[in-house]
Amino acid sequence: MTAMTGPAGPDEAVRRGGRMKRLCATVLIMEAVVIWLAIPVALAVDHASPRRAGIAGVVLAVAAVALAALARRRLRWTLIGGSVLQALVIAIVPVMYFLGVIFAALWITGIWLGRRYDPAPQPGPGSIGAARRAPPGSRRGDL
């Protein structure tokens, strides 16, 4: 078992949407770092109050890290929450307009690539869909 593949190996990670989870979590973690770095910029450039900039930055950064951790178990919630986070970063932190748009584009690209390259879940041997797939050269009733 390695940290990258998990207990079931790389095929299992791919089958469960591992690439999309990893890509979305990576975008969110990198965005959290950029949000942290934007706090001093907001203070210097926008002359925002330190308390307000600190609270907004901490809340947004912690939300990004929490969503990245959630991607492992609840990808759908992560996709919805991450999309809301992208809009909030652009709306709340004026200094982040340009970077927020870049991260929103990375987020949308990550979702698109994840759906494109992660295979759809295959039915297991005991599922209803398995009976419909007969191996080449066999008759349907021979399963």
TIBA-649187 format. One record per residue: x, y, z of N, C-alpha, C, O in turn; residue in one letter; residue number from 1; chain. Coordinates in Angstrom, 2 decimals, decimal comma, always signed. Example, Ala and Ser with C-alpha at 12.3 -4.5 7.8 and 13.67 -1.06 7.14 Angstrom:
<setors>
n.X n.Y n.Z ca.X ca.Y ca.Z c.X c.Y c.Z o.X o.Y o.Z type seq mol
+13,19 -5,69 +7,80 +12,30 -4,50 +7,80 +13,20 -3,30 +7,80 +14,24 -3,32 +8,46 A 1 A
+12,85 -2,25 +7,08 +13,67 -1,06 +7,14 +12,90 +0,03 +7,87 +13,41 +1,14 +8,04 S 2 A
</setors>
This chain:
<setors>
n.X n.Y n.Z ca.X ca.Y ca.Z c.X c.Y c.Z o.X o.Y o.Z type seq mol
+0,84 -1,18 +0,00 +0,00 +0,00 +0,00 +0,88 +1,24 +0,00 +1,81 +1,35 +0,80 M 1 A
+0,59 +2,16 -0,89 +1,31 +3,43 -0,93 +0,35 +4,57 -0,67 -0,87 +4,39 -0,71 T 2 A
+0,90 +5,73 -0,40 +0,06 +6,89 -0,12 -0,71 +7,34 -1,35 -1,79 +7,91 -1,24 A 3 A
-0,15 +7,09 -2,51 -0,79 +7,55 -3,74 -1,90 +6,63 -4,22 -2,89 +7,09 -4,79 M 4 A
-1,75 +5,34 -4,01 -2,70 +4,42 -4,60 -3,73 +3,90 -3,63 -4,83 +3,54 -4,06 T 5 A
-3,45 +3,84 -2,33 -4,40 +3,33 -1,37 -4,32 +1,82 -1,29 -3,49 +1,20 -1,95 G 6 A
-5,18 +1,22 -0,48 -5,09 -0,20 -0,24 -5,48 -1,05 -1,44 -4,99 -2,18 -1,56 P 7 A
-6,32 -0,56 -2,30 -6,80 -1,38 -3,40 -6,01 -1,19 -4,69 -6,31 -1,86 -5,68 A 8 A
-5,03 -0,32 -4,71 -4,21 -0,12 -5,90 -4,73 +0,99 -6,79 -5,79 +1,56 -6,53 G 9 A
-3,98 +1,31 -7,83 -4,34 +2,44 -8,69 -5,62 +2,20 -9,47 -6,34 +3,16 -9,76 P 10 A
-5,92 +0,96 -9,83 -7,13 +0,71 -10,60 -8,38 +1,03 -9,80 -9,34 +1,58 -10,34 D 11 A
-8,36 +0,69 -8,51 -9,51 +0,98 -7,65 -9,69 +2,49 -7,48 -10,82 +2,98 -7,47 E 12 A
-8,58 +3,22 -7,33 -8,67 +4,67 -7,18 -9,25 +5,31 -8,42 -10,05 +6,25 -8,33 A 13 A
-8,86 +4,82 -9,59 -9,39 +5,37 -10,84 -10,87 +5,03 -10,97 -11,66 +5,87 -11,41 V 14 A
-11,24 +3,82 -10,60 -12,63 +3,39 -10,76 -13,56 +4,21 -9,88 -14,71 +4,43 -10,25 R 15 A
-13,10 +4,67 -8,75 -13,95 +5,43 -7,84 -13,85 +6,94 -8,06 -14,29 +7,70 -7,19 R 16 A
-13,32 +7,40 -9,15 -13,21 +8,83 -9,41 -12,05 +9,48 -8,70 -12,11 +10,66 -8,37 G 17 A
-10,99 +8,72 -8,46 -9,85 +9,22 -7,70 -9,15 +10,39 -8,35 -8,66 +11,28 -7,66 G 18 A
-9,10 +10,40 -9,66 -8,41 +11,51 -10,34 -9,15 +12,82 -10,11 -8,52 +13,84 -9,83 R 19 A
-10,45 +12,79 -10,22 -11,22 +14,01 -10,02 -11,12 +14,48 -8,57 -10,97 +15,67 -8,32 M 20 A
-11,19 +13,56 -7,63 -11,08 +13,92 -6,22 -9,72 +14,55 -5,94 -9,63 +15,57 -5,25 K 21 A
-8,68 +13,94 -6,47 -7,33 +14,45 -6,25 -7,15 +15,82 -6,90 -6,56 +16,72 -6,29 R 22 A
-7,64 +15,99 -8,11 -7,49 +17,26 -8,81 -8,25 +18,37 -8,11 -7,72 +19,47 -7,93 L 23 A
-9,48 +18,11 -7,70 -10,27 +19,13 -7,01 -9,65 +19,48 -5,65 -9,60 +20,65 -5,28 C 24 A
-9,19 +18,47 -4,93 -8,55 +18,73 -3,63 -7,29 +19,56 -3,81 -7,01 +20,44 -3,00 A 25 A
-6,52 +19,29 -4,85 -5,30 +20,05 -5,11 -5,61 +21,50 -5,41 -4,94 +22,40 -4,90 T 26 A
-6,62 +21,75 -6,24 -7,00 +23,13 -6,56 -7,43 +23,86 -5,29 -7,07 +25,01 -5,08 V 27 A
-8,20 +23,18 -4,43 -8,67 +23,82 -3,21 -7,53 +24,12 -2,23 -7,52 +25,17 -1,59 L 28 A
-6,59 +23,21 -2,10 -5,45 +23,44 -1,20 -4,61 +24,60 -1,71 -4,19 +25,45 -0,92 I 29 A
-4,35 +24,64 -2,99 -3,56 +25,75 -3,55 -4,32 +27,06 -3,41 -3,71 +28,11 -3,17 M 30 A
-5,61 +27,01 -3,55 -6,40 +28,24 -3,37 -6,35 +28,70 -1,92 -6,32 +29,90 -1,66 E 31 A
-6,35 +27,77 -0,97 -6,24 +28,15 +0,44 -4,92 +28,88 +0,70 -4,88 +29,87 +1,44 A 32 A
-3,85 +28,40 +0,09 -2,55 +29,06 +0,24 -2,60 +30,48 -0,33 -2,10 +31,42 +0,29 V 33 A
-3,19 +30,63 -1,49 -3,28 +31,95 -2,12 -4,17 +32,88 -1,30 -3,89 +34,07 -1,19 V 34 A
-5,25 +32,34 -0,72 -6,12 +33,18 +0,12 -5,34 +33,68 +1,34 -5,43 +34,85 +1,71 I 35 A
-4,56 +32,79 +1,97 -3,74 +33,20 +3,11 -2,77 +34,31 +2,71 -2,58 +35,27 +3,45 W 36 A
-2,18 +34,16 +1,54 -1,23 +35,17 +1,07 -1,91 +36,47 +0,64 -1,26 +37,51 +0,55 L 37 A
-3,20 +36,42 +0,37 -3,92 +37,62 -0,06 -4,31 +38,51 +1,12 -4,64 +39,68 +0,92 A 38 A
-4,27 +37,98 +2,33 -4,66 +38,80 +3,50 -3,76 +40,03 +3,65 -4,28 +41,13 +3,76 I 39 A
-2,42 +39,88 +3,65 -1,59 +41,09 +3,76 -1,74 +42,02 +2,56 -1,64 +43,24 +2,69 P 40 A
-1,99 +41,45 +1,40 -2,19 +42,28 +0,20 -3,47 +43,10 +0,36 -3,49 +44,28 +0,01 V 41 A
-4,52 +42,49 +0,88 -5,77 +43,22 +1,09 -5,56 +44,35 +2,09 -6,17 +45,42 +1,96 A 42 A
-4,72 +44,12 +3,06 -4,44 +45,18 +4,04 -3,67 +46,33 +3,41 -3,96 +47,50 +3,69 L 43 A
-2,69 +46,01 +2,57 -1,84 +47,05 +1,98 -2,51 +47,78 +0,83 -2,43 +49,00 +0,73 A 44 A
-3,16 +47,03 -0,05 -3,70 +47,62 -1,27 -5,09 +48,22 -1,05 -5,35 +49,35 -1,45 V 45 A
-5,96 +47,45 -0,42 -7,34 +47,91 -0,24 -7,55 +48,71 +1,04 -8,61 +49,28 +1,26 D 46 A
-6,52 +48,74 +1,88 -6,62 +49,41 +3,18 -7,83 +48,89 +3,97 -8,53 +49,65 +4,62 H 47 A
-8,04 +47,59 +3,89 -9,12 +46,94 +4,63 -8,74 +46,89 +6,10 -7,56 +46,94 +6,47 A 48 A
-9,75 +46,80 +6,93 -9,46 +46,68 +8,36 -8,82 +45,31 +8,61 -9,24 +44,31 +8,04 S 49 A
-7,81 +45,28 +9,47 -7,12 +44,01 +9,72 -8,07 +42,92 +10,23 -7,94 +41,75 +9,85 P 50 A
-9,00 +43,30 +11,08 -9,93 +42,31 +11,61 -10,81 +41,72 +10,52 -10,97 +40,50 +10,42 R 51 A
-11,36 +42,59 +9,69 -12,25 +42,13 +8,62 -11,50 +41,28 +7,60 -11,99 +40,23 +7,19 R 52 A
-10,33 +41,72 +7,19 -9,54 +40,96 +6,21 -9,10 +39,62 +6,80 -9,11 +38,60 +6,11 A 53 A
-8,71 +39,63 +8,06 -8,28 +38,40 +8,71 -9,41 +37,39 +8,84 -9,22 +36,21 +8,56 G 54 A
-10,57 +37,85 +9,27 -11,71 +36,94 +9,42 -12,12 +36,37 +8,06 -12,32 +35,16 +7,93 I 55 A
-12,25 +37,24 +7,06 -12,65 +36,76 +5,73 -11,62 +35,78 +5,18 -11,98 +34,73 +4,64 A 56 A
-10,35 +36,11 +5,31 -9,30 +35,23 +4,79 -9,25 +33,89 +5,50 -9,14 +32,85 +4,86 G 57 A
-9,35 +33,92 +6,83 -9,31 +32,67 +7,59 -10,52 +31,80 +7,27 -10,37 +30,60 +7,06 V 58 A
-11,70 +32,39 +7,24 -12,91 +31,61 +6,95 -12,83 +30,99 +5,56 -13,13 +29,80 +5,40 V 59 A
-12,43 +31,75 +4,56 -12,36 +31,22 +3,20 -11,26 +30,16 +3,07 -11,47 +29,14 +2,41 L 60 A
-10,11 +30,38 +3,69 -9,02 +29,41 +3,61 -9,38 +28,11 +4,34 -9,11 +27,02 +3,83 A 61 A
-9,97 +28,22 +5,51 -10,38 +27,02 +6,25 -11,47 +26,26 +5,49 -11,48 +25,03 +5,46 V 62 A
-12,39 +27,00 +4,87 -13,42 +26,35 +4,05 -12,79 +25,59 +2,89 -13,22 +24,49 +2,57 A 63 A
-11,78 +26,18 +2,26 -11,11 +25,50 +1,15 -10,43 +24,22 +1,61 -10,51 +23,19 +0,94 A 64 A
-9,75 +24,28 +2,75 -9,08 +23,09 +3,27 -10,10 +22,03 +3,68 -9,90 +20,84 +3,42 V 65 A
-11,19 +22,45 +4,32 -12,23 +21,49 +4,72 -12,87 +20,83 +3,50 -13,12 +19,62 +3,52 A 66 A
-13,12 +21,59 +2,46 -13,68 +21,00 +1,23 -12,70 +20,05 +0,56 -13,10 +19,03 +0,01 L 67 A
-11,42 +20,39 +0,62 -10,41 +19,49 +0,05 -10,39 +18,17 +0,80 -10,25 +17,11 +0,19 A 68 A
-10,52 +18,21 +2,11 -10,57 +16,98 +2,90 -11,86 +16,21 +2,64 -11,87 +14,98 +2,66 A 69 A
-12,93 +16,92 +2,40 -14,23 +16,29 +2,15 -14,28 +15,61 +0,78 -15,10 +14,72 +0,57 L 70 A
-13,42 +16,02 -0,12 -13,44 +15,47 -1,49 -13,26 +13,96 -1,49 -13,74 +13,27 -2,39 A 71 A
-12,58 +13,44 -0,52 -12,32 +12,01 -0,46 -13,58 +11,19 -0,28 -13,71 +10,10 -0,85 R 72 A
-14,51 +11,71 +0,51 -15,71 +10,93 +0,84 -16,97 +11,44 +0,17 -17,84 +10,65 -0,20 R 73 A
-17,09 +12,72 +0,00 -18,31 +13,33 -0,54 -17,96 +14,26 -1,70 -17,93 +15,48 -1,55 R 74 A
-17,69 +13,67 -2,84 -17,26 +14,46 -3,99 -18,35 +15,43 -4,43 -18,05 +16,57 -4,79 L 75 A
-19,58 +15,00 -4,42 -20,67 +15,88 -4,86 -20,75 +17,13 -3,98 -20,90 +18,24 -4,50 R 76 A
-20,65 +16,96 -2,67 -20,68 +18,11 -1,76 -19,48 +19,01 -2,01 -19,59 +20,24 -1,94 W 77 A
-18,35 +18,40 -2,28 -17,15 +19,18 -2,56 -17,31 +20,01 -3,82 -16,92 +21,17 -3,86 T 78 A
-17,89 +19,42 -4,84 -18,08 +20,16 -6,10 -19,03 +21,33 -5,90 -18,78 +22,42 -6,42 L 79 A
-20,10 +21,13 -5,17 -21,04 +22,22 -4,92 -20,40 +23,28 -4,02 -20,43 +24,47 -4,33 I 80 A
-19,82 +22,84 -2,90 -19,19 +23,78 -1,98 -18,01 +24,51 -2,60 -17,82 +25,71 -2,36 G 81 A
-17,21 +23,81 -3,41 -16,08 +24,44 -4,07 -16,52 +25,48 -5,08 -15,88 +26,51 -5,24 G 82 A
-17,62 +25,21 -5,76 -18,15 +26,18 -6,72 -18,65 +27,43 -6,00 -18,43 +28,55 -6,47 S 83 A
-19,32 +27,24 -4,87 -19,76 +28,39 -4,06 -18,55 +29,16 -3,54 -18,54 +30,39 -3,54 V 84 A
-17,53 +28,42 -3,11 -16,30 +29,07 -2,61 -15,65 +29,93 -3,70 -15,18 +31,03 -3,41 L 85 A
-15,63 +29,43 -4,92 -15,04 +30,22 -6,01 -15,76 +31,55 -6,16 -15,12 +32,60 -6,31 Q 86 A
-17,09 +31,51 -6,11 -17,87 +32,75 -6,24 -17,63 +33,68 -5,05 -17,53 +34,89 -5,21 A 87 A
-17,53 +33,10 -3,85 -17,30 +33,92 -2,65 -15,93 +34,59 -2,68 -15,79 +35,75 -2,29 L 88 A
-14,92 +33,87 -3,13 -13,57 +34,45 -3,19 -13,56 +35,65 -4,13 -12,95 +36,68 -3,83 V 89 A
-14,23 +35,52 -5,25 -14,28 +36,63 -6,21 -15,09 +37,79 -5,64 -14,72 +38,95 -5,82 I 90 A
-16,21 +37,49 -4,95 -17,10 +38,54 -4,46 -16,59 +39,22 -3,19 -16,74 +40,44 -3,04 A 91 A
-15,99 +38,46 -2,27 -15,63 +39,01 -0,96 -14,26 +39,67 -0,94 -14,08 +40,70 -0,29 I 92 A
-13,31 +39,10 -1,64 -11,93 +39,61 -1,58 -11,62 +40,35 -2,88 -11,23 +39,72 -3,86 V 93 A
-11,78 +41,66 -2,90 -11,58 +42,42 -4,14 -10,18 +42,26 -4,73 -10,00 +42,31 -5,95 P 94 A
-9,19 +42,07 -3,87 -7,82 +41,91 -4,36 -7,70 +40,61 -5,17 -6,82 +40,47 -6,01 V 95 A
-8,59 +39,68 -4,90 -8,52 +38,35 -5,52 -9,34 +38,24 -6,81 -9,55 +37,14 -7,31 M 96 A
-9,82 +39,35 -7,35 -10,63 +39,24 -8,57 -9,89 +38,45 -9,65 -10,41 +37,47 -10,16 Y 97 A
-8,70 +38,88 -9,98 -7,94 +38,23 -11,05 -7,59 +36,79 -10,68 -7,83 +35,87 -11,47 F 98 A
-7,02 +36,58 -9,49 -6,67 +35,22 -9,07 -7,91 +34,36 -8,85 -7,89 +33,16 -9,11 L 99 A
-8,98 +34,98 -8,39 -10,23 +34,23 -8,21 -10,77 +33,71 -9,53 -11,27 +32,59 -9,60 G 100 A
-10,66 +34,51 -10,57 -11,09 +34,06 -11,90 -10,19 +32,93 -12,39 -10,67 +31,98 -13,00 V 101 A
-8,90 +33,03 -12,13 -7,98 +31,95 -12,54 -8,32 +30,66 -11,81 -8,37 +29,60 -12,42 I 102 A
-8,56 +30,74 -10,49 -8,91 +29,53 -9,75 -10,28 +29,00 -10,13 -10,49 +27,79 -10,13 F 103 A
-11,21 +29,87 -10,46 -12,52 +29,41 -10,94 -12,35 +28,65 -12,27 -13,00 +27,63 -12,49 A 104 A
-11,48 +29,16 -13,13 -11,22 +28,46 -14,39 -10,54 +27,12 -14,13 -10,87 +26,13 -14,78 A 105 A
-9,59 +27,08 -13,19 -8,96 +25,81 -12,84 -9,98 +24,84 -12,25 -9,93 +23,64 -12,54 L 106 A
-10,90 +25,34 -11,45 -11,93 +24,51 -10,84 -12,83 +23,90 -11,91 -13,10 +22,70 -11,89 W 107 A
-13,29 +24,72 -12,83 -14,16 +24,22 -13,91 -13,39 +23,24 -14,79 -13,94 +22,21 -15,19 I 108 A
-12,14 +23,54 -15,09 -11,33 +22,62 -15,90 -11,12 +21,31 -15,16 -11,16 +20,24 -15,78 T 109 A
-10,89 +21,36 -13,85 -10,72 +20,14 -13,07 -11,95 +19,26 -13,09 -11,85 +18,04 -13,23 G 110 A
-13,12 +19,87 -12,96 -14,37 +19,10 -13,02 -14,54 +18,50 -14,41 -14,90 +17,33 -14,54 I 111 A
-14,29 +19,29 -15,43 -14,45 +18,81 -16,80 -13,49 +17,66 -17,11 -13,89 +16,63 -17,65 W 112 A
-12,22 +17,85 -16,75 -11,24 +16,79 -17,00 -11,54 +15,54 -16,17 -11,40 +14,42 -16,66 L 113 A
-11,95 +15,74 -14,92 -12,28 +14,60 -14,08 -13,42 +13,78 -14,65 -13,37 +12,55 -14,64 G 114 A
-14,44 +14,44 -15,13 -15,58 +13,71 -15,72 -15,20 +13,08 -17,05 -15,74 +12,05 -17,43 R 115 A
-14,29 +13,71 -17,73 -13,90 +13,18 -19,04 -13,01 +11,95 -18,92 -13,17 +10,99 -19,67 R 116 A
-12,08 +11,98 -17,97 -11,09 +10,91 -17,89 -11,35 +9,86 -16,82 -10,77 +8,78 -16,87 Y 117 A
-12,21 +10,15 -15,84 -12,56 +9,11 -14,88 -13,64 +8,24 -15,50 -14,67 +8,76 -15,94 D 118 A
-13,42 +6,95 -15,54 -14,42 +6,07 -16,16 -15,69 +6,02 -15,32 -15,66 +6,21 -14,10 P 119 A
-16,79 +5,75 -15,99 -18,06 +5,58 -15,30 -18,00 +4,30 -14,47 -17,31 +3,36 -14,87 A 120 A
-18,68 +4,25 -13,34 -18,65 +3,03 -12,53 -19,21 +1,85 -13,31 -20,25 +1,95 -13,96 P 121 A
-18,51 +0,74 -13,23 -18,93 -0,48 -13,92 -19,76 -1,33 -12,97 -19,44 -1,41 -11,78 Q 122 A
-20,81 -1,98 -13,48 -21,59 -2,84 -12,60 -20,78 -4,05 -12,16 -19,99 -4,60 -12,93 P 123 A
-20,97 -4,44 -10,92 -20,27 -5,60 -10,37 -20,86 -6,90 -10,89 -21,87 -6,88 -11,58 G 124 A
-20,24 -8,04 -10,55 -20,70 -9,32 -11,08 -22,11 -9,69 -10,63 -22,80 -10,41 -11,35 P 125 A
-22,55 -9,23 -9,48 -23,87 -9,61 -9,00 -24,94 -8,58 -9,30 -26,08 -8,73 -8,86 G 126 A
-24,61 -7,52 -10,03 -25,58 -6,47 -10,27 -26,44 -6,77 -11,50 -26,14 -7,68 -12,27 S 127 A
-27,48 -5,99 -11,65 -28,42 -6,19 -12,76 -27,73 -5,93 -14,09 -27,98 -6,65 -15,06 I 128 A
-26,86 -4,94 -14,16 -26,19 -4,61 -15,42 -25,23 -5,69 -15,88 -24,91 -5,77 -17,06 G 129 A
-24,75 -6,53 -14,96 -23,80 -7,57 -15,33 -24,44 -8,65 -16,19 -23,78 -9,23 -17,04 A 130 A
-25,72 -8,91 -15,98 -26,39 -9,95 -16,76 -26,57 -9,53 -18,21 -26,66 -10,38 -19,09 A 131 A
-26,62 -8,26 -18,47 -26,80 -7,79 -19,84 -25,52 -7,87 -20,65 -25,58 -7,95 -21,88 R 132 A
-24,36 -7,85 -19,99 -23,09 -7,90 -20,70 -22,63 -9,35 -20,83 -22,14 -9,93 -19,86 R 133 A
-22,78 -9,90 -21,98 -22,32 -11,27 -22,21 -20,93 -11,21 -22,85 -20,69 -10,34 -23,68 A 134 A
-20,02 -12,12 -22,48 -18,70 -12,12 -23,09 -18,81 -12,42 -24,58 -19,74 -13,09 -25,01 P 135 A
-17,86 -11,92 -25,37 -17,91 -12,17 -26,82 -17,88 -13,69 -27,10 -17,13 -14,44 -26,48 P 136 A
-18,71 -14,08 -28,02 -18,76 -15,48 -28,43 -19,67 -16,36 -27,59 -19,81 -17,55 -27,88 G 137 A
-20,28 -15,80 -26,55 -21,17 -16,62 -25,74 -22,62 -16,21 -25,97 -22,91 -15,10 -26,42 S 138 A
-23,48 -17,11 -25,66 -24,90 -16,78 -25,76 -25,35 -16,20 -24,43 -24,75 -16,48 -23,39 R 139 A
-26,38 -15,43 -24,46 -26,85 -14,73 -23,28 -27,25 -15,69 -22,17 -27,00 -15,37 -21,00 R 140 A
-27,82 -16,79 -22,44 -28,28 -17,71 -21,42 -27,16 -18,54 -20,80 -27,40 -19,23 -19,81 G 141 A
-25,94 -18,48 -21,36 -24,85 -19,29 -20,84 -24,14 -18,66 -19,65 -23,20 -19,25 -19,12 D 142 A
-24,56 -17,51 -19,23 -23,89 -16,86 -18,10 -24,25 -17,59 -16,87 -23,80 -17,22 -15,78 L 143 A
</setors>
